[in-house]
Amino acid sequence: MKNLIQIKNLNILALRSLTILCALAISVGLAPRAAAQVNWAQTYYNGAHTGYNPSEKTLGVGNVSSLKLLWAASVSGGVTNFALDGGVLYATGQSNNLVALNASTGAQLWSVNTGGNTGTNAIATGGGLVYVQCELTDKNGDPYGALCAYKAKTGKSAWQFSSPCNCLPEAYIQSPLVYASGVLYFGFASGGTTSVRGIYAVKASTGASLWGYEAFSNSFGVGPAAVQGSEVYADAGPSSEIVALATSNGNVTWTTPISTGNAPVSVSGGVVYASANWTGTNATLYALKAATGATLWSYTYGTENWCGSAEAPSPPAVANGVVYFQGIDGNLYALKAKNGSLLWADMPNAVGMSCHPFVSSPSIANGVVYINGGDDMGTASNTTAYNAATGALLWGSPSQHGTLEMPPVVANGILYFASPGDSICAYSVPAGVEKE
């Protein structure tokens, strides 16, 4: 193991209870908050997938240890993704459902059936609509993957993007959607034995097709793309390269080879960060110049002994000159964005530690890193909070690890996360300790 790695072995807070789900926790002295003023409008926060809310001022390093349950709500089948927009939390569930919840109280506002399992795909909001993967039926009665938009206020269907082949295997959504400047970008497979796969762009207000980059005859990477300015960045599946496409027409701006395909990306400050998959011996995080694709630096890790099999990579989060990412080894890393040097690493999944991996992209707000999984003392919290500057453990949720893995949402003094038992949980701090 590299001697630069700092394995954190920190004490769990005394008030923590690890035998109950968040839905059974008792909250005392907490009042519902006013309607949310700041949005976390899609999975990974924004179209660039930075995972960073710069507007959070209530929860912070000084008070996150005092988090208590505000409310817990049931989402049938378990929550697969959620987003916050206009004081409403929109969540997809494994029972083919999309629900809208009051973000302050958890009260359900509406629920619709999306026709098919939304899996671990993304969710986005914008322009008064909610966008999710859905499932429709072709003329032969066979299901196929599509995109659906629902009115945010009522849940009524607004439009559907569908392109069935009326053959088998049918068309399906290949990689998660991302929303930016009125356009949705997503990976799509056309279906059939000669299925063409690529990244497509549709108008978010109508679902009208704008363009398709159909470059992959075998597979398009399952990692989500990221958008900033006039470019959309994505991994090119098994061809093991990152591609930049013009948002206006899908033309290729540049391609850059990396070690493995299916690398989720994020973009910040003119740099594209790509978290490559396991090669069999290690994994690498790449920093590429957004304008040209030139490699600025790379960080290779995963050579230590760790528990279990490789985790799927997730988009890195970027905040205040630091890149945070969940490694395929199930550990959490913080690197200087300027040169890729290691600031700290928390490694509960290393052999000899607790063997409880991190399993989502990090979410950053007001000096705190929130993430699904991890833990340093073997108690397997579902969601944990770390000091973004030092990696010190600040808080762990009462609920333990589940099988649904998506990044937490942090906004307006409330932490939202999915929990075992088909629950979505909202945590805040009691009155009197609201300010950091």
Summary of the structure (lengths in Angstrom):
residues: 436
radius of gyration: 20.6
end to end distance: 36.4
largest distance: 62.3
contacts: 1638
relative contact order: 0.18
helix: 2%
strand: 44%
